Amino acid sequence: MTAIERSRTVAVIGAGTMGQGIAQVALLAGHRVLIYDISPALAADGVGLVRDRVERMAAKGRLDRAEAEDAIGRIDSAGELEDLADAALVIEAVVEDATVKRALFAALEEVVSPDALLATNTSSLSVTELAAGLAHPGRFLGLHFFNPAPLLPLVEVVSGFATDRAAADRAYGTVLGWGKTPVRCADTPGFIVNRIARPFYAEAFSVYEEQGADPATIDAVLRESGGFKMGPFQLTDLIGQDVNEAVTRSVWDSFFRSPKFTPSLAQRRLVQSGRLGRKSGHGWFPYGPDARVPGPHTAGPEDAPAKVTVVGDLGPAAGLVELLEEAGIAVTATEHGGPYIQLPGEGQLVLADGKTSIEFADVVYFDLALDYRGATRIALSASEDTSERTLSEAVGLFQKLGKNVSVIGDVPGMIVARTVAMLIDLTADAVARGVASAEDIDTAMRLGVNYPLGPAEWHDRLGRDWAYDLLHHLDERCPGGRYAPSLALFKLGYAAGDDEGDETE
């Protein structure tokens, strides 16, 4: 694929933080760059700030002095749209208003050459809608950079309904040549990252609304067991509750209010109360010099059982057997039945499967972990019918393995397991609908939101039926469509399997 030549001009419209960042990326890639803003003063300020950053990079030895001086001489502001006539690529980063953007691109069509690419950096608006009314919609696409653009590698290359493949290829090649990691995406609400990421927030909020656990505990479990860098409560406080909820509502509305994307009432109340996160001094957590941030619930010490019986194949939790033996707990294994860990008091320790503890005589569930050896915290759930001895033995067992233990309410699917299952399901559905490839979705989620694994990688690790079975059980207990596994996930399980059970009855 042919990238735009370095000798060609790249124009950026919008002199805010994102516009400056995109301009800096194009500039350091070797292009002449023009920044335009409706306010000439803001455009000039934007140019000055980019030049200052380039100067600082040279002063710190991150950029050769000669290269820095050359770059500083290749960026300028444009006083009029007509000054962008020779641009080979124009990227807008203005206010998220479809009317404003459409008027801007209609005016640009009268200025730039027929071979110029027009791109929007929108994160929430339809690329197809923004192209409507253009004389040449085939050259229009989305280039969604993540903030800060100079530092974050991911760029979503979004093709609208009318975008020509050649235009998308040219944009992809250009961004790749700039040192970024582009991923291809069809024009869908939320594109890749903002569409697939919804369950990371929604399931945590749902567990909280179900009185399963408090925000600090849910965050800790997702970090210390799930391997996520930040918990959703902490992260949305950083993003801003109003901003995060607006994205959720936009995706929900765009999918005709599908239950898969239903917003959180608890988050709505937070926004209505003005508790928007760090920027307001209080969100899910308090902030400020005197703030006392609550810690996660951690169970007190309990005695570990001296021996256990592992019944059946523990699947994703099979690594626990080795850890138990290393900790000095005698392990007897039997292949038939299960899967669960039989405790001395006759209670069972079961990996989260979408069911609830209250359905069984004496069961404690334990949550999914990215890596049971490396996990520092494990969540357990039990009902009021679970015996004190069984819960005590379960807590003591994981404490013997060196884990902090958080006991949460009897919520089906627990915390990490239901979150990961939903991420897998949305990914399978998006791939089946041609939104993006599984590889691009994994790349986007690892680079865009720093997930420990992409959803398709999780699926490969956990097994072909794991997510489907858990969501099927969840859907039975929480009907309404939110947890109904997609047809794509159902098919994915069969496509990845062997030929057993293929006979028609």
C-alpha positions as CSV (number, residue, x, y, z in Angstrom):
1,M,0.0,0.0,0.0
2,T,1.2,3.5,-0.9
3,A,1.7,6.0,1.9
4,I,1.5,9.7,1.3
5,E,4.9,11.0,0.3
6,R,6.9,12.8,3.0
7,S,7.2,15.8,0.6
8,R,3.5,16.4,0.7
9,T,1.7,18.7,3.2
10,V,-0.5,17.4,6.0
11,A,-3.0,19.8,7.4
12,V,-4.6,19.6,10.8
13,I,-7.8,21.5,11.6
14,G,-8.3,22.3,15.3
15,A,-5.5,23.6,17.5
16,G,-6.5,22.0,20.7
17,T,-4.5,19.2,22.5
18,M,-5.5,16.5,20.1
19,G,-4.9,18.6,17.0
20,Q,-1.4,19.7,18.3
21,G,-0.6,16.0,19.0
22,I,-1.5,14.8,15.5
23,A,0.4,17.7,14.0
24,Q,3.5,16.8,16.0
25,V,3.3,13.1,14.8
26,A,3.0,14.2,11.1
27,L,5.8,16.8,11.5
28,L,8.3,14.4,13.1
29,A,7.5,11.9,10.3
30,G,8.9,14.4,7.8
31,H,5.9,16.3,6.4
32,R,5.3,20.0,6.1
33,V,2.4,20.7,8.5
34,L,-0.2,23.4,8.6
35,I,-2.5,24.0,11.6
36,Y,-5.8,25.8,10.9
37,D,-8.3,26.9,13.5
38,I,-11.3,29.2,13.3
39,S,-9.3,31.4,15.6
40,P,-6.0,32.4,13.9
41,A,-4.6,33.2,17.4
42,L,-5.3,29.7,18.6
43,A,-3.7,28.2,15.4
44,A,-0.6,30.3,16.0
45,D,-0.5,29.3,19.7
46,G,-0.8,25.6,18.6
47,V,2.2,26.0,16.3
48,G,4.2,27.6,19.1
49,L,3.4,24.8,21.5
50,V,4.4,22.1,19.0
51,R,7.6,23.9,18.3
52,D,8.3,24.1,22.0
53,R,7.8,20.4,22.5
54,V,10.1,19.6,19.6
55,E,12.7,21.9,21.2
56,R,12.4,20.1,24.5
57,M,12.8,16.8,22.8
58,A,16.1,18.0,21.3
59,A,17.3,19.4,24.6
60,K,16.7,16.1,26.3
61,G,18.5,14.2,23.6
62,R,15.4,12.5,22.3
63,L,15.7,14.1,18.9
64,D,18.8,15.2,16.9
65,R,19.3,18.9,17.0
66,A,19.5,19.2,13.2
67,E,16.2,17.2,12.8
68,A,14.5,19.4,15.4
69,E,15.5,22.6,13.6
70,D,14.3,21.2,10.3
71,A,11.0,20.2,11.8
72,I,10.5,23.5,13.5
73,G,10.9,25.1,10.0
74,R,8.2,22.8,8.5
75,I,5.2,23.8,10.7
76,D,3.1,26.9,10.4
77,S,-0.4,28.1,10.9
78,A,-2.9,28.7,8.1
79,G,-5.0,31.9,8.2
80,E,-7.6,30.7,5.7
81,L,-9.0,27.3,4.6
82,E,-7.7,28.2,1.1
83,D,-4.1,28.0,2.5
84,L,-4.7,24.2,2.7
85,A,-5.0,23.8,-1.1
86,D,-1.9,21.7,-1.6
87,A,-2.5,19.4,1.4
88,A,-2.5,15.7,0.6
89,L,-4.2,14.8,3.9
90,V,-6.4,17.0,6.1
91,I,-7.3,15.7,9.5
92,E,-9.9,17.5,11.6
93,A,-9.9,17.5,15.4
94,V,-12.6,20.1,16.1
95,V,-15.7,20.0,18.4
96,E,-17.7,16.8,18.4
97,D,-20.7,18.2,16.5
98,A,-21.8,16.6,13.3
99,T,-23.2,19.8,11.9
100,V,-20.0,21.7,12.4
101,K,-17.9,18.9,10.9
102,R,-20.0,18.4,7.9
103,A,-19.9,22.1,7.1
104,L,-16.2,22.1,7.5
105,F,-15.6,19.2,5.1
106,A,-18.0,20.6,2.5
107,A,-15.9,23.7,2.5
108,L,-12.7,21.7,2.3
109,E,-13.9,20.0,-0.9
110,E,-13.9,23.3,-2.6
111,V,-10.3,23.9,-1.6
112,V,-8.2,20.7,-1.8
113,S,-7.1,18.7,-4.8
114,P,-9.1,15.7,-6.0
115,D,-6.5,13.2,-4.7
116,A,-6.4,14.6,-1.2
117,L,-7.6,12.4,1.7
118,L,-10.1,13.9,4.2
119,A,-10.1,12.4,7.7
120,T,-12.0,13.0,10.9
121,N,-10.6,12.2,14.3
122,T,-14.1,11.7,15.8
123,S,-14.4,9.2,18.6
124,S,-18.2,9.0,18.7
125,L,-19.8,10.2,15.5
126,S,-20.6,8.2,12.4
127,V,-18.0,8.5,9.6
128,T,-20.7,7.6,7.1
129,E,-22.9,10.3,8.4
130,L,-20.1,12.9,8.2
131,A,-19.4,12.0,4.6
132,A,-23.0,12.3,3.5
133,G,-23.4,15.2,1.1
134,L,-19.8,15.2,0.0
135,A,-19.2,15.2,-3.7
136,H,-16.4,12.6,-3.3
137,P,-17.2,10.6,-0.2
138,G,-14.8,7.8,-1.3
139,R,-11.8,9.7,-0.1
140,F,-13.3,10.4,3.4
141,L,-12.5,8.2,6.4
142,G,-11.8,8.2,10.1
143,L,-8.4,8.4,11.7
144,H,-9.0,8.0,15.4
145,F,-5.9,8.9,17.4
146,F,-5.7,8.3,21.1
147,N,-4.7,11.0,23.5
148,P,-1.8,11.9,23.8
149,A,-1.3,11.3,20.1
150,P,2.5,11.6,20.2
151,L,2.8,8.8,22.9
152,L,0.0,6.4,22.3
153,P,0.6,4.1,19.3
154,L,-2.9,3.0,18.3
155,V,-4.8,4.6,15.4
156,E,-8.2,3.3,14.3
157,V,-8.5,3.6,10.5
158,V,-12.3,3.7,10.1
159,S,-13.9,3.1,6.7
160,G,-17.4,4.6,6.2
161,F,-20.0,3.1,4.0
162,A,-18.7,5.0,1.0
163,T,-15.0,5.0,1.7
164,D,-12.9,3.6,-1.1
165,R,-10.6,0.7,-0.2
166,A,-7.7,2.6,-1.9
167,A,-8.2,5.6,0.3
168,A,-8.3,3.4,3.5
169,D,-5.1,1.6,2.3
170,R,-3.4,4.9,1.7
171,A,-4.3,6.2,5.1
172,Y,-3.3,3.0,6.8
173,G,0.1,3.0,5.0
174,T,0.6,6.6,6.0
175,V,-0.1,6.1,9.6
176,L,2.0,3.0,9.7
177,G,4.9,5.0,8.2
178,W,4.5,7.6,11.0
179,G,5.4,4.9,13.5
180,K,1.9,4.2,14.7
181,T,0.0,0.9,14.9
182,P,-3.1,1.2,12.7
183,V,-6.0,-1.1,12.9
184,R,-8.8,-1.4,10.3
185,C,-12.4,-0.9,11.4
186,A,-15.8,-0.5,9.7
187,D,-17.9,2.4,10.7
188,T,-19.7,1.1,13.8
189,P,-20.7,2.9,17.0
190,G,-17.7,3.2,19.2
191,F,-15.4,1.8,16.5
192,I,-13.3,-0.9,18.1
193,V,-12.1,0.3,21.5
194,N,-15.2,2.2,22.7
195,R,-17.5,-0.6,21.5
196,I,-15.6,-3.6,22.9
197,A,-14.6,-1.9,26.2
198,R,-18.2,-1.3,27.4
199,P,-18.4,-4.5,29.5
200,F,-15.3,-3.6,31.4
201,Y,-17.2,-0.7,33.0
202,A,-20.7,-2.1,32.8
203,E,-20.1,-5.4,34.6
204,A,-18.2,-3.7,37.4
205,F,-21.0,-1.2,37.9
206,S,-23.6,-4.1,37.7
207,V,-21.8,-6.1,40.5
208,Y,-21.8,-2.9,42.6
209,E,-25.6,-2.3,41.9
210,E,-26.3,-5.9,42.8
211,Q,-24.6,-5.3,46.2
212,G,-21.9,-7.8,45.3
213,A,-19.0,-5.7,46.3
214,D,-17.8,-2.1,46.9
215,P,-15.9,-0.2,44.2
216,A,-12.5,-0.5,45.9
217,T,-12.9,-4.3,46.1
218,I,-14.1,-4.7,42.5
219,D,-11.2,-2.6,41.2
220,A,-8.7,-4.6,43.3
221,V,-10.0,-7.9,42.0
222,L,-9.8,-6.8,38.3
223,R,-6.3,-5.5,38.8
224,E,-4.8,-8.2,41.1
225,S,-6.6,-11.2,39.7
226,G,-7.7,-10.1,36.2
227,G,-4.4,-8.4,35.3
228,F,-6.0,-5.1,34.2
229,K,-3.8,-2.1,34.9
230,M,-6.6,0.0,36.4
231,G,-10.0,-0.9,37.8
232,P,-13.1,0.6,36.1
233,F,-14.1,2.8,39.1
234,Q,-10.6,4.3,39.3
235,L,-10.4,4.7,35.5
236,T,-13.8,6.3,35.1
237,D,-12.9,8.8,37.8
238,L,-9.8,9.6,35.8
239,I,-11.7,9.9,32.5
240,G,-14.6,11.8,34.0
241,Q,-17.9,10.2,34.9
242,D,-19.7,12.5,32.5
243,V,-17.4,11.7,29.6
244,N,-17.5,7.9,30.2
245,E,-21.3,7.9,30.6
246,A,-21.7,10.0,27.5
247,V,-19.8,7.4,25.4
248,T,-21.8,4.6,26.9
249,R,-25.1,6.3,26.2
250,S,-23.9,7.2,22.6
251,V,-23.1,3.5,21.9
252,W,-26.3,2.3,23.5
253,D,-28.4,4.8,21.5
254,S,-26.6,3.9,18.3
255,F,-27.3,0.2,18.8
256,F,-31.0,1.0,19.2
257,R,-30.7,0.7,23.0
258,S,-29.6,-2.9,22.9
259,P,-29.5,-4.5,26.4
260,K,-25.8,-5.4,25.7
261,F,-24.9,-1.8,26.2
262,T,-27.4,-0.6,28.8
263,P,-25.9,2.3,30.9
264,S,-25.5,2.1,34.7
265,L,-28.1,3.9,36.9
266,A,-25.5,4.2,39.6
267,Q,-23.2,6.1,37.3
268,R,-26.1,8.3,36.1
269,R,-26.8,9.2,39.8
270,L,-23.1,10.0,40.2
271,V,-23.2,12.4,37.2
272,Q,-26.4,14.0,38.4
273,S,-24.8,14.7,41.8
274,G,-21.8,16.4,40.2
275,R,-19.4,13.8,41.4
276,L,-17.5,13.6,38.1
277,G,-14.2,12.1,39.4
278,R,-10.8,13.7,39.9
279,K,-11.7,16.9,38.1
280,S,-14.5,17.6,40.6
281,G,-12.7,16.3,43.7
282,H,-15.1,13.3,44.1
283,G,-16.4,10.5,42.0
284,W,-16.6,6.9,43.0
285,F,-13.7,7.9,45.3
286,P,-12.8,11.1,47.1
287,Y,-9.7,13.1,46.0
288,G,-7.7,15.9,47.4
289,P,-5.0,16.3,50.1
290,D,-7.3,15.2,52.9
291,A,-9.1,12.5,51.1
292,R,-9.3,9.0,52.6
293,V,-9.6,6.5,49.8
294,P,-11.1,3.2,51.0
295,G,-9.2,0.0,50.5
296,P,-10.6,-3.3,49.2
297,H,-12.3,-5.8,51.5
298,T,-9.7,-8.4,52.5
299,A,-10.7,-11.5,54.6
300,G,-9.0,-12.2,57.9
301,P,-6.6,-15.1,58.3
302,E,-8.1,-18.6,58.2
303,D,-6.5,-22.1,58.5
304,A,-5.8,-23.8,55.3
305,P,-7.0,-27.4,54.8
306,A,-4.3,-30.0,55.0
307,K,-5.7,-32.0,52.0
308,V,-8.2,-31.6,49.1
309,T,-9.5,-33.7,46.3
310,V,-9.5,-32.3,42.8
311,V,-12.5,-33.7,40.9
312,G,-12.4,-33.5,37.1
313,D,-10.5,-31.1,34.9
314,L,-10.4,-27.6,36.4
315,G,-9.9,-26.1,32.9
316,P,-8.7,-22.5,33.2
317,A,-7.9,-23.1,36.9
318,A,-5.9,-26.3,36.3
319,G,-2.7,-24.5,37.3
320,L,-4.0,-24.4,40.9
321,V,-3.1,-28.1,41.4
322,E,0.6,-27.4,41.1
323,L,0.3,-24.4,43.4
324,L,-1.5,-26.4,46.0
325,E,1.1,-29.1,46.0
326,E,3.9,-26.5,46.2
327,A,2.1,-25.0,49.2
328,G,2.2,-28.4,51.0
329,I,-1.5,-29.2,50.7
330,A,-2.0,-32.9,49.9
331,V,-3.9,-33.3,46.6
332,T,-5.8,-36.3,45.5
333,A,-7.2,-36.3,42.0
334,T,-10.1,-38.1,40.4
335,E,-11.0,-37.8,36.7
336,H,-14.7,-38.5,37.0
337,G,-17.3,-35.7,37.9
338,G,-16.6,-32.1,38.7
339,P,-15.0,-29.9,38.0
340,Y,-14.4,-28.7,41.5
341,I,-12.1,-28.9,44.5
342,Q,-13.5,-31.0,47.3
343,L,-12.8,-29.5,50.7
344,P,-12.4,-31.6,53.9
345,G,-15.7,-30.4,55.3
346,E,-17.4,-31.8,52.2
347,G,-18.0,-28.4,50.7
348,Q,-17.0,-27.6,47.1
349,L,-14.8,-24.9,45.6
350,V,-15.9,-24.2,42.1
351,L,-14.6,-21.8,39.3
352,A,-17.1,-19.1,38.4
353,D,-19.4,-20.5,35.8
354,G,-22.4,-18.1,35.7
355,K,-24.4,-19.9,38.3
356,T,-24.9,-18.9,42.0
357,S,-23.8,-20.5,45.2
358,I,-27.4,-20.6,46.6
359,E,-28.4,-23.2,44.0
360,F,-26.2,-25.8,45.7
361,A,-25.9,-27.4,49.1
362,D,-22.5,-26.1,50.1
363,V,-20.5,-24.3,47.4
364,V,-18.0,-21.5,47.3
365,Y,-17.2,-20.0,43.9
366,F,-13.8,-18.5,43.1
367,D,-13.1,-16.0,40.3
368,L,-11.1,-16.3,37.1
369,A,-7.5,-15.1,37.1
370,L,-5.2,-14.1,34.3
371,D,-2.5,-16.2,35.9
372,Y,-3.2,-18.0,39.2
373,R,0.5,-18.1,40.1
374,G,1.0,-14.4,39.6
375,A,-2.4,-13.2,41.0
376,T,-2.1,-11.5,44.3
377,R,-5.8,-11.5,45.1
378,I,-8.7,-13.9,44.6
379,A,-12.4,-13.2,44.9
380,L,-14.7,-15.8,46.5
381,S,-18.5,-15.8,46.6
382,A,-20.9,-17.6,48.9
383,S,-24.5,-17.5,49.8
384,E,-26.2,-17.4,53.2
385,D,-26.6,-21.2,52.9
386,T,-22.9,-21.9,52.6
387,S,-21.5,-23.4,55.8
388,E,-19.0,-21.3,57.8
389,R,-16.5,-24.2,57.6
390,T,-16.6,-24.4,53.8
391,L,-16.0,-20.7,53.4
392,S,-13.3,-20.7,56.1
393,E,-11.5,-23.6,54.3
394,A,-11.8,-21.8,50.9
395,V,-10.4,-18.6,52.3
396,G,-7.6,-20.4,54.1
397,L,-6.7,-22.4,51.0
398,F,-6.0,-19.3,48.9
399,Q,-4.3,-17.6,51.7
400,K,-2.0,-20.6,51.9
401,L,-1.1,-19.9,48.3
402,G,-0.1,-16.4,49.2
403,K,-3.2,-14.6,48.0
404,N,-5.3,-11.9,49.5
405,V,-8.9,-13.0,49.5
406,S,-12.0,-10.8,49.0
407,V,-15.3,-12.4,49.8
408,I,-18.1,-10.9,47.6
409,G,-21.8,-11.5,47.4
410,D,-23.4,-14.4,45.5
411,V,-23.4,-12.7,42.1
412,P,-23.4,-15.0,39.1
413,G,-20.2,-14.9,37.1
414,M,-18.5,-13.0,39.8
415,I,-16.2,-10.1,38.6
416,V,-13.3,-11.1,36.3
417,A,-15.1,-14.1,34.8
418,R,-18.3,-12.3,33.6
419,T,-16.3,-9.3,32.4
420,V,-13.9,-11.4,30.3
421,A,-16.8,-13.5,29.0
422,M,-18.7,-10.4,27.8
423,L,-15.5,-9.0,26.2
424,I,-15.1,-12.3,24.3
425,D,-18.8,-12.2,23.2
426,L,-18.7,-8.7,21.9
427,T,-15.5,-9.4,20.0
428,A,-16.9,-12.6,18.4
429,D,-20.0,-10.7,17.3
430,A,-18.0,-7.7,15.9
431,V,-15.7,-10.1,13.9
432,A,-18.7,-11.9,12.5
433,R,-20.3,-8.6,11.4
434,G,-17.2,-7.5,9.6
435,V,-16.4,-4.7,12.0
436,A,-12.7,-5.7,12.4
437,S,-10.5,-8.8,12.4
438,A,-9.9,-10.6,15.7
439,E,-6.2,-9.7,15.4
440,D,-7.0,-6.0,15.0
441,I,-9.4,-6.1,17.9
442,D,-6.9,-7.7,20.2
443,T,-4.3,-5.1,19.1
444,A,-6.7,-2.3,19.7
445,M,-7.6,-3.4,23.2
446,R,-4.1,-4.1,24.3
447,L,-2.7,-0.8,22.9
448,G,-5.8,1.4,23.3
449,V,-6.8,0.5,26.8
450,N,-3.9,-1.5,28.0
451,Y,-5.7,-4.8,28.5
452,P,-3.5,-7.7,29.6
453,L,-4.8,-9.9,26.7
454,G,-7.0,-9.2,23.8
455,P,-10.5,-10.8,24.0
456,A,-9.7,-13.3,21.2
457,E,-6.5,-14.2,23.1
458,W,-8.6,-14.8,26.2
459,H,-10.9,-17.0,24.2
460,D,-8.1,-19.1,22.9
461,R,-6.6,-19.5,26.4
462,L,-9.9,-20.3,28.2
463,G,-11.3,-22.8,25.7
464,R,-13.9,-22.8,23.0
465,D,-17.0,-23.3,25.2
466,W,-16.0,-21.4,28.3
467,A,-17.4,-18.0,27.6
468,Y,-20.5,-19.4,25.9
469,D,-21.4,-21.7,28.8
470,L,-20.8,-18.9,31.4
471,L,-23.0,-16.4,29.5
472,H,-25.7,-19.0,28.9
473,H,-25.9,-19.7,32.6
474,L,-25.9,-15.9,33.3
475,D,-28.7,-15.3,30.8
476,E,-30.8,-18.0,32.5
477,R,-30.4,-16.2,35.9
478,C,-30.5,-12.6,34.6
479,P,-32.9,-12.7,31.6
480,G,-33.5,-9.8,29.3
481,G,-30.9,-10.2,26.6
482,R,-27.8,-8.6,28.2
483,Y,-26.0,-11.9,28.7
484,A,-27.5,-13.9,25.9
485,P,-24.5,-15.3,24.1
486,S,-24.3,-14.2,20.4
487,L,-24.8,-16.6,17.5
488,A,-21.2,-15.8,16.6
489,L,-19.9,-17.0,19.9
490,F,-22.0,-20.2,19.6
491,K,-20.6,-20.8,16.1
492,L,-17.0,-20.0,17.2
493,G,-17.2,-22.8,19.8
494,Y,-18.3,-25.3,17.2
495,A,-15.8,-24.1,14.5
496,A,-12.9,-24.5,16.9
497,G,-14.0,-28.0,18.1
498,D,-13.6,-31.5,16.9
499,D,-16.1,-33.6,15.0
500,E,-17.7,-35.1,18.0
501,G,-21.5,-34.5,18.2
502,D,-21.8,-33.4,14.6
503,E,-24.4,-36.0,13.8
504,T,-27.9,-34.7,13.2
505,E,-30.6,-36.0,15.6
